[in-house]
Amino acid sequence: MKINTAEAHDKFTFVSSQSSEQRLSVHHGRFVCRYAYGRAMESLVQGEKGQDFVGVHIDGDTCNFVLCDGVGMSYQGDFAARFLGDILLNWLKRTREWSSAGFADFMRGITGTATEQLSKLTPPGETPSLLREVLEDKQRLGSQTMYICGRIELPMARKRPGRIWMAWQGDSRLRFWKNNEEISEHFRATMLTKERWSTLTGPIGGQPHVYQTRLEYGIPMRLQLYTDGLDDLDPIREVLPDEQIQVLLDAPHTGGLEDDAAFLELRW
């Protein structure tokens, strides 16, 4: 495969804003990257932040990605989603080798900074005293988020295979196709609602799940990640046109999204 010079030096970054929508967009390079972000209609109407996060950074033949789904019952789940999303994107950029134990240690080691930052997010001064007490109790228990993160290194030639490394906790969707055959069954039993990351304690409900495999030259692959606001995608195996995914984000059949939605798809 001849590599276009522009593609070889391709650089692209997208980090979602939790205060605005991102319509389905496409970046073409060595990776074809589709991405989108939408808030639940309730959040839109009330002017609240979305609790999901999605970020991707492409540099030539390497791609780092993160998707987070903040836990609404925790204190300001939007904070945990953005904090962890930003931290993981930066960690993936500078880390070349890792182990399951090393990743778990890292996820525990960042709780001090997270707790310090969360402590500054106090309830507004006009909050009624009873509600303030409830919020302060939740604050002491921390902010929580589910997550999927990973790194893809493309094979450069037949003699040098690439690799994909991923880690996750929670029930966000992680779907993987090899040669148009979906192989996501490897992950389904590990996508558990009870598992997530907390600013207070790090991983809870279990240890992070880690997956790594070689990528062979010349074999088409597709990776699709999304949060539960786009669960209409669950039974769909084929590649949907951009406009059909946008219809799911607009959700006219329910008067807007019933839950926040973050979407990322990578093809190579």
C-alpha positions, 0 to 999 in steps of 0.5 A: 500500500502506497502511503500518501505523504500528507496522510503520513504526516496527518495530525488531527485532534478532537476533544468534545465540549460538554456545553455544546453539540458536535454534529457527525463529522469525518476526518480522512487520513490513514485513519477514517475517523467519525465523531459526534457529541450530543446532550440529552434534551433535558440538559439542553433545555436546562442549559446543563453540561453533558456528562459524556466525553470523547477525545481522539488524537491522530498523529500519522500512523498512531491514534489515541482515543478516550470515551467517558460516561459520567455517572449521574448519581455521583457528584458532578459526573461531568467533572469525572468524565472530563478530568479522566478523559483529559488525563488519559489522552495526555497519558496515552500521548507520552506512554509507549509501554504499559502493563495491566498492573501499571495501568491500574496503579496509574488510575489509582495514583491520579485520585489525589489531584482529582479529589483536590480539584473536585473539592473546589466545585462547591454548591452555589451559595444560594443552594437551600441548606438541606440540599447543600448538605445532601450535595456535600455528602455526595461530594465526599463520596467523589465523582465517578465515570465509566471509560474506554481508552486506547492506542492504535499503532498501524502496521507500516509494512508486512515485516512490521505489524502494528498493535491495538491496546485498550482498557475500560470499565463500565457499560459503554459500547466497544465494538470491533470488526476485522475483515468486516466480521464483528469480534466484539464478543470478546468484550461483552462479558466485561462491559459491566455497569457496576464498574467505573472509576472514582475520583475518591478511590480509583477503579471500583467494582473490579480492576480495569479490563485490558486488551491487546492484539497485533494488527496485521498489514492489509487487513481492514479493521473498524472500531466503534465506541459510543455511550448509551444515548446511542443504544439504537446502534446496538443491533446494527452491524453494517457501516451506517451512512453519516446522515443516518447516525445524525438522525439517531443523534437528533432523535426526532422519534423521542423529541431529542436524546433521552441520554447524553451521547458520545460517538467515535468510529475509527477505520483503517 
